[in-house]
C-alpha cells in the first residue's frame, strides 16, 4: 500500500481538485512507447512514399556536383554549393521533420488531452539530492523501464535474426542484380522489418499504457489527512463554518424576536410551537409570519409577546400547521385564511370591547 513521507497510507481516491492541480503542474500520465511507435510507423511510411521524390532530388544534386566539377570547379568552393546543398536537404528532410512534429504533438496530445504546463520545465533543486537520486534508481518505475527496454531489445534481435535467416539467400543473389533493383529490394526488407518492429512494439506500448495509467492513479491517491486538509482549504474549516452558522442563526433569531412586539397575535401549542402573525390590510393581502419557533425558541417568542402585550391564543393543530407550512416574512397560504381570519376577528372584537369598557 503506498504511503506519504509521514508514513500514512494513501487509501483515498484522488479528488477532482487533486487531478486539476496535477494537470496544472504537468503531471499527466502517458506512454512514451505509444509516441515512439506512432513516430516510427508514420515516418517510415512517409519515407516509403517519398522514395521517388528523394531519389529525384538527390540524383539532381549529384548530377550538379559532377557537372560543376567538370565545367566549373570553382563553383564547388563558392557559396552556391552551400545554398544548393541546404536547399536539397530541406526539400528531402522538411516533410519528414514536419511529419515527426505533427505525429509527436498528436500522440502526446491525445494521451494528455493537449495539456500545456510550464511547471514541469521549472528547475527543481530538490532533484539534485544524491540520496533521493539513489532511491529513485531502485524504484519500481525504473525497474519496469529496464524490463521494457530489455524486452524491446530482445524483440528487435529476434526479428533481425528471423529476417536475416529468411532473406540470406535472396540477399546473396543481389550481387547479380542491377544496383537500382538491389536497392529497392533492400528498402523493401527494411520496411518489412520496421513494420514487424512496430507491431511488436505496439503490443509492448499497449501494456505500458495500462501500467502508466495504473501507476498514475496510484501516485495520485491521497491519505485521509490530505483529504481533510484539502476540504478545509476549499470548503473552509468545518468548525469555523459551524460557528459562523451558529452566529448567523443567533442574529436571525434576535431580529425575529425584535419583530414579535409588532405582531397582532401569537398562536401557540402550548409550549412546543409558536407562530407570530401581523396583518396590515394596506400592505398585504393576507397575514404575514413575523416570527416562528419550536421548543425553546417558541418559549422566547411567547415571553416576548407577553412582555409587550401581544394577544396569545392556544390552538394546537393550527400552530403546528402554520409552523410546518409557512415561511418567515411571507404571507400565510390560502388554506389558513379562514382559521386565521376568525382569530383576528375575535381579537378585533375583544380589543373593541376593552375600548368601550374604558
Secondary structure, DSSP 8 states (H G I E B T S, - for coil): --B-TTS-B--B---HHHHHHHHHTT-----HHHHHHHHHHHHHHHHHHHHHHHHHHHHHHHHHHHHHHHH-GGGGGSHHHHHHHHHHHHHHHHHHHHHHHHHHHHHHHHHHTS---SSTTS--GGGG-HHHHHHHHTSHHHHHHHHHHHHHHHHHHHHHHHHHHHHHHHHHGGGGS-HHHHHHHHHHHHHHHHHHHHHHHHHHHHHHHHHHHHHHHHHH-B-HHHHHHHHHHHH--HHHHHHHHHHHHHHHHHHHHHHGGG-SEEEESTTSEEEEEE--TTT-SS-EEEEEEETHHHHHHHHHHHHTT-EEEE-HHHHHHHHHH--TTSB--GGGHHHHHHHHHHHHHHHHHHHHH-
